[in-house]
Amino acid sequence: MTRSAMESLDRHFTLPIMLYGSECWVINKADVQRIDAVDQWCLRRILDIRWHDFVSNADIHLHYQPATTLIHH
């Protein structure tokens, strides 16, 4: 599977699946941090970035900018 296809799948499925039914939840700061952590983990897997590459989350978001964000800080 190509990287662009995996990025598209992440953009369209990962967060919506994680947030399914969230309109019924009270999402607090800890929940947002957990969701962001899972999202970062998925992006790092898709982009083939290992922990020893020392790439910051900000650098990842510069490279990969999702079309929409479901969580607003």
C-alpha positions in Angstrom: 0.0 0.0 0.0 1.4 3.4 -0.9 2.1 6.1 1.7 -0.5 8.4 0.3 -3.1 5.7 0.5 -2.2 5.1 4.2 -2.3 8.8 4.9 -5.7 9.0 3.3 -6.9 6.0 5.4 -5.6 7.7 8.5 -7.2 11.0 7.7 -10.6 9.5 7.0 -10.8 6.6 9.4 -8.5 6.8 12.4 -9.9 9.8 14.3 -13.5 9.2 13.4 -13.3 5.6 14.7 -11.6 6.7 17.9 -14.2 9.4 18.4 -17.2 7.4 17.5 -20.0 8.3 19.9 -17.9 11.1 21.5 -20.8 13.6 21.3 -22.0 11.7 24.4 -18.7 12.0 26.2 -17.3 14.7 28.3 -13.8 15.0 26.8 -11.3 16.4 29.2 -7.7 17.3 28.8 -6.4 13.8 29.6 -8.7 12.3 27.0 -7.5 14.8 24.4 -3.9 13.9 25.2 -4.6 10.2 24.8 -6.3 10.7 21.5 -3.4 12.9 20.3 -0.9 10.2 21.5 -2.7 7.5 19.4 -2.9 9.8 16.4 0.8 10.5 16.7 1.6 6.8 17.0 -0.5 6.1 13.8 1.2 8.9 11.9 4.7 7.7 13.0 3.8 4.2 11.8 2.5 5.4 8.5 5.5 7.7 7.9 8.0 5.0 9.1 9.5 7.2 11.7 11.2 5.3 14.6 11.7 6.6 18.1 15.4 6.8 17.6 15.0 9.2 14.6 14.3 12.0 17.2 11.6 13.6 15.1 9.3 16.0 17.0 5.5 16.0 16.8 5.6 19.5 15.4 7.9 18.3 12.5 5.5 15.5 11.8 2.6 17.9 11.6 4.5 20.1 9.2 5.0 17.1 6.9 1.5 15.7 7.3 -1.3 18.1 7.6 -4.7 16.4 7.8 -7.5 18.1 5.9 -9.7 18.5 9.0 -9.1 18.2 12.8 -11.8 16.8 14.9 -10.3 17.9 18.2 -9.9 21.6 18.8 -7.6 22.8 21.5 
